[in-house]
Amino acid sequence: MALTDIAVRKAKPADKAFRMPDGGGLYLLVTTGGSKLWRWKYRFAGKEKLMAFGAYPDVALATARDRHSNARRLLADGQDPMVKRRRQKLEQRTAHANSFKTVAMIWHTHWKKGKTDRHAAYVLRRMEADVFPTLGPRPISAIEAPELVRMIKAIESRNALDIARRALQGVDQVFRYAIAHGLATRNPAKEIKPSDILRPAESINLARVDAKELPKLLRAMEAYQGTNLTRLAMKLMALTFVRTSELINAKWPEFDLENARWDIPPERMKMRTPHIVPLSRQAVQLLEDLRPFAGEHGWVFPGTSSGKKPMSNNTILKALERMGYKGRMTGHGFRGLASTILHEQGFPHEHIEIQLAHIPRNDVSAAYNHALYLEPRAKMMQAWADFLESTQRTGKVLPFRAPAA
């Protein structure tokens, strides 16, 4: 007779293990310890075999019968159900070992060497948020271009156009790593151009005032009613036109005031190479004024009462907004303003671009190129500081010329 749920549930252990048959070779084995195990006895190629379907109550009677029925169909088709199951488990383990997420995590461990912890963590968070939910469990060798398109379009639908492009770039890097290590044979990301699937990015001009508005801005900065630390941060940004992140994360050991230079280490630079900022007399004096703010943690611009963290990335932007420059000027705007004016005054393009840290440097030449044109750049930075000083003092944008070569 076929088993019932009640009979299975009420079955008690005895002195010896015993079987409760359900038909077709399926039975419940009740052990002396009280375990209830589903078993199926069958014959394949003339040999008797025993297949396990799990334990009750994790595997209910109905589930055991389903598994039994599926196995009998395989047997009827001439396949050994146990061999088939082992092969499927092996394929699943292989698929997991070569899943996109598994390969991506190995790639990330390799790729992050030489990157800042903050940048590496950000890239991984973006993968976890935008890529792994779609591609993570998929065998990397089975992923096709249409899957990538659907993923990228889904990110775009959130109006996250830049993130969509970066996601495709990240996927491309993972596939290239997989191919190099024999985990994939083709890269579907190479079959897609962002312009084929994403709408064009809107051109964004970082806000900055015109040169004719510079006198008013400089005087507003000098009269800023907020903290003195923020006022000095704005002034140093104007004098050095470094990126906001490079300014606010500065630490005192980077500065050699006696030799009037600021050596920004490669891990803090966008191009991941060292960068030298020659310091004008005005910048050196300003840094001397900043000395009293120095705390035990070494930040030039400490941002909290404890000084454990640097100034917030938005501090300068919010200060400019309070001064009435919302939508008209940003911290980054000082870079564009300096570039425009210095070009107009005849300073060499390559000197300006190196000072802006725009010129790419390969790994071989980086140790030398960061000091390229250092003497003329120092003269240019002093001329720029003198120009800002006279503009603030006179209220006029007076021309100044690049020194003769």
Secondary structure, DSSP 8 states (H G I E B T S, - for coil): ----HHHHHH----SS-EEEEEETTEEEEE-TTS-EEEEEEEEETTEEEEEEEEEETTS-HHHHHHHHHHHHHHHHTT--HHHHHHHHHHHHHHHHHTBHHHHHHHHHHHHTTTS-HHHHHHHHHHIIIIIHHHHTTSBGGG--HHHHHHHHHHHHTTT-HHHHHHHHHHHHHHHHHHHHTTS-S--GGGG--HHHHS------------GGGHHHHHHHHHT--S-HHHHHHHHHHHHH---HHHHHT-BGGGEETTTTEEEE-GGGSTTSS-EEEE--HHHHHHHHHHGGG--TT-BSSB-SSS-SSB--TTHHHHHHIIIIITTT--TTHHHHHHHHHHHHTT--HHHHHHHTT-S---TTTHHHHTTTTHHHHHHHHHHHHHHHHHHHHHSS---------
